[in-house]
Each structure stands twice: as structure tokens, then as C-alpha cells.
Amino acid sequence: MAVETMPAQTTTAVPGTAFLKAAIGLQTLTLFFQAVSAGLLLSTSYGETLHGVGARVTYGATMVYVLAAVLAWKPGGGSPRPILYSTGFLVLSSVQVILGIAHMPMLHVPLGVAMFGLTVLDLGRVLTTTASSRASLR
């Protein structure tokens, strides 16, 4: 009786996917830090400094996300959809900076909450998409 074995399937990961995941994770962490520093802004003397520094780091993390999305798409052969998401976050971050400088908390705070929710959803999408595509290849 001959035993047939199935050929091993190889997974071809899209180059740049790990960088994309890291960039979204960094953005999510920086937005969480911004929420924490916003609370400190209301209750401590050093909260304003932390929130200001965090704003710059968050803006930089959003730019890194745009770069990661482009690198995962063009040279990596991935979907162009993350470019749309990352560019949207860059626009929202720019609006946040303007609202923060203008001292408009009635718009700045809800937009910050929405951005954190959106980045958590985006991180979940990326992590579950890659996990489900890995599982389907097995």
C-alpha cells in the first residue's frame, strides 16, 4: 500500500508586512500615550510637556506608517489600501495639531478618541488579516 504525501505548501510573505505591523503598533502606542498624557495635562504641572512631546512623536509615528504602507505596496507587492488608511491618519493628525495649538478641546478631545479607536481597529485588521491568510495556507 503506497502512502501519498501532500507537498509542503510554502508561504510567501509580502515584504514590508512586518514593518507595516510595527508602524501601526507604534502609532497605536503613541496615541494611547497621548490619551494618558492628556489626563496628566489636566492634573499635573508636567502634563503639558509630556503631551507636547507626545504629539510630535505621534505625528512622526504616523509618517512612519505612511512610509511603511508605501513600502509594503509598491516594492512589496501588497495592497494599496493601507496607503489610504495611513494618509487618512496623517490628515487627522494634522487636524489634531491645529486644534491643539488653537486650544479647541471641544474638537481636539473627541477627534483624539476617534483616532485611537480607528488605529486599534486598523491594528486589529492587519493582525487578523495576516493571521487568517497564514491559516488558510496551511
C-alpha positions as CSV (number, residue, x, y, z in Angstrom):
1,M,0.0,0.0,0.0
2,A,1.5,3.3,-1.1
3,V,1.3,6.3,1.2
4,E,0.9,9.6,-0.6
5,T,2.1,12.7,1.0
6,M,0.9,16.1,0.2
7,P,3.6,18.5,-1.0
8,A,4.5,21.1,1.6
9,Q,3.0,24.5,1.0
10,T,5.3,27.4,1.2
11,T,4.1,30.8,2.4
12,T,5.3,33.8,0.6
13,A,5.1,36.7,2.9
14,V,4.7,40.1,1.4
15,P,7.9,42.1,2.0
16,G,7.3,45.0,4.3
17,T,4.4,43.4,6.2
18,A,6.4,43.2,9.5
19,F,7.4,46.9,9.1
20,L,3.7,47.8,8.4
21,K,2.6,45.9,11.6
22,A,5.3,47.6,13.6
23,A,4.4,51.0,12.3
24,I,0.7,50.6,13.1
25,G,1.6,49.2,16.5
26,L,3.8,52.2,17.2
27,Q,1.1,54.6,16.1
28,T,-1.4,52.8,18.4
29,L,1.0,53.0,21.3
30,T,1.7,56.7,20.8
31,L,-2.0,57.5,20.6
32,F,-2.5,55.7,23.8
33,F,0.3,57.7,25.4
34,Q,-1.4,60.8,24.2
35,A,-4.6,59.8,26.0
36,V,-2.6,59.2,29.2
37,S,-0.7,62.5,28.9
38,A,-4.0,64.3,28.2
39,G,-5.1,63.2,31.6
40,L,-1.8,64.2,33.1
41,L,-2.2,67.6,31.4
42,L,-5.3,68.2,33.5
43,S,-3.8,67.1,36.8
44,T,0.0,67.8,36.8
45,S,2.4,70.5,36.1
46,Y,4.5,68.3,33.7
47,G,1.4,67.0,31.7
48,E,1.6,69.8,29.1
49,T,5.3,69.0,28.4
50,L,4.5,65.3,28.0
51,H,1.5,65.9,25.8
52,G,3.5,68.3,23.6
53,V,6.4,65.8,23.2
54,G,3.9,63.0,22.6
55,A,2.2,65.0,19.9
56,R,5.5,65.2,18.0
57,V,6.3,61.6,18.4
58,T,2.7,60.6,17.4
59,Y,3.0,62.8,14.2
60,G,6.3,61.1,13.4
61,A,4.8,57.6,14.0
62,T,2.0,58.5,11.6
63,M,4.6,59.5,9.0
64,V,6.4,56.2,9.5
65,Y,3.1,54.4,9.0
66,V,2.7,56.2,5.6
67,L,6.2,55.1,4.6
68,A,5.6,51.5,5.7
69,A,2.3,51.4,3.7
70,V,4.1,52.6,0.6
71,L,6.9,50.1,1.0
72,A,4.5,47.2,1.6
73,W,2.6,48.2,-1.5
74,K,5.0,49.2,-4.2
75,P,8.2,47.2,-3.8
76,G,6.5,44.6,-1.6
77,G,3.5,43.8,-3.9
78,G,0.9,44.3,-1.2
79,S,-2.4,46.0,-1.2
80,P,-2.5,49.8,-1.7
81,R,-5.3,50.0,0.9
82,P,-3.0,50.8,3.9
83,I,-1.8,53.8,2.0
84,L,-5.3,55.2,2.1
85,Y,-5.6,54.5,5.9
86,S,-2.2,55.9,6.7
87,T,-2.8,59.0,4.7
88,G,-6.1,59.5,6.5
89,F,-4.3,59.2,9.8
90,L,-1.7,61.8,8.7
91,V,-4.6,64.2,7.8
92,L,-6.3,63.6,11.1
93,S,-3.0,64.1,13.0
94,S,-2.5,67.4,11.1
95,V,-6.0,68.5,12.2
96,Q,-5.2,67.4,15.8
97,V,-2.1,69.5,15.8
98,I,-4.0,72.6,14.5
99,L,-6.8,72.0,17.1
100,G,-4.3,71.6,19.9
101,I,-2.4,74.7,19.0
102,A,-5.7,76.6,18.7
103,H,-6.7,75.4,22.2
104,M,-10.0,73.9,21.0
105,P,-10.5,70.9,23.3
106,M,-14.2,70.6,22.3
107,L,-13.0,69.3,19.0
108,H,-9.5,68.1,19.9
109,V,-10.5,65.6,22.5
110,P,-13.3,63.8,20.6
111,L,-11.1,63.6,17.5
112,G,-8.3,62.1,19.6
113,V,-10.7,59.5,21.0
114,A,-11.9,58.7,17.4
115,M,-8.3,58.4,16.2
116,F,-7.4,56.0,19.0
117,G,-10.4,53.8,18.1
118,L,-9.6,53.9,14.4
119,T,-5.9,52.9,15.0
120,V,-7.0,50.0,17.2
121,L,-9.4,48.8,14.5
122,D,-6.6,49.2,11.9
123,L,-4.1,47.3,14.0
124,G,-6.7,44.5,14.6
125,R,-7.4,44.4,10.8
126,V,-3.8,44.0,10.0
127,L,-3.1,41.3,12.6
128,T,-6.2,39.3,11.8
129,T,-5.7,39.6,8.0
130,T,-2.2,38.2,8.2
131,A,-3.2,35.6,10.7
132,S,-6.2,34.4,8.6
133,S,-4.1,34.3,5.4
134,R,-1.4,32.3,7.2
135,A,-4.1,29.8,8.5
136,S,-5.7,29.5,5.0
137,L,-2.3,28.5,3.6
138,R,-1.9,25.6,5.9
